[in-house]
Each structure stands twice: as C-alpha cells, then as structure tokens.
Amino acid sequence: MFARVSTYRPAPDSTGAPSEETVREVLGLQGCRGIYYLLGKENKSVSLTLWDDEDALAGSRQAADRIRVETSAEQHMEILGVDEFEVLTQQLKE
C-alpha cells in the first residue's frame, strides 16, 4: 500500500474541511483505499490518501493535483507540500 500526504495552511476563515463531493471524487479514483483529513492546532491541515499499490498512486497524480488545487481554492487554503510514501505498517486497534 502507498500513501500521499498533502499539507495545507487554511485561511483564518476556513476549517480546511473538504466537501462531501471532494471526498467522493477522491474515493472514486481507481485504487484509492481511503482518505483522512486532519486539522492541527497550528493553523495547518493534512490530507492522507491510501492507495492499493504504486501504480495506483502514480496513476492518480494528475487527478489528485487537480482536486487539490480546486479544493484549496474553494476552502481558501495554501498548499504547503505534497509527499508520497510506501506504507510499511498498517494496523488499527478495534
């Protein structure tokens, strides 16, 4: 599994929360396994998307870039960075 982590700085009047339409669009991309949006205390937010494999991650780049730009404009957020990772451990406690 692979992950893409995007970091944003929301404007003071923005929660940084994505719309339901944005979430559906991301989850609809081939190979997407999940999405998390996180809001930090220091006026920073993070999105984490999970992908089946490296091919799915690579194949989603163009669409993800477009969605990221559109969402950041709608939510008044500055894009601070985008990084990609291989997920080495995955476990959730039930």
N, C-alpha and C positions, 0 to 999 in steps of 0.2 A: 504494500500500500504506500501511497505517496501523499504529500500534503502541500498546499500552497497557503502561505501566511501573508496577508496584506495588512499593513499598519496605516492608520489614518489619524488625523487630528481634526475632530469635529469643531465647527464654529460654536461660539457660546450659546447660540440659539438652537443647536442641533443635538438630538440624542444619539445620533450615529446609528440608530436602528434602521435596518433595511425594511422595505415594504414586503408584504406577502408575495407580491408579484416578482420581486427580485429573488426572493428565496426559491420560489417555484422555478424560475428560469435557471438558476444555478443548479438546482437538484435535477432539472431536466437534461442537463448536459451529459452526454454519454460517458459513463464510467465514474460519475460523481456518486460517492457513497454517503456524504453527509456534509453539513455546514454548521459552524458555530460563529456567532458574533459576540464579541466581548467588549465591554466598556470599562475602561480603567478610571482611576481616581485623578489621574494627572492629565486630563483632557486628551486622552489617547484611546483609540478603539482598534480592535483587531478582528479580522475575519480569518477563519481557518476552514479550508475546504479539504475534504479527503477524497482520494481517487484510487480506483482499482489497481492501477499499475502506471508505470512511467509513460507508456503510450497514451493512456487516457489523460494524464496530466499534460503532456505535450500537446495533444490534440485539442485541449480545451483552452490553450493560452489566448488565442485570438478572441474568442467569445468572452472569456473571463476579463480580458483587458477592456473590452467594450462595456461590459456590465459594470466593471469597477469605475470607469470614467463616468458613465451615466449616473450610477448610484451616488458617487461622491459629489457630483454636481447637484443632484436632487436634494441630498442631505447636507449640503454646504460643508463638505469635508475636504481636507487636503490629503492627498495620497503621499505618505511618507516613505513607503517602501513595499516591495513585493519579493518574497523569497520562496524557494521550493525546497522540500526536504523528502527524504525517504523515511518512512515511519518504521522504526526499529522495534518498538514495543507498543502493543495495543492491549489495554485491559481496563474494563470498567467494573467497579465493585457494585454488586447488586444489593 
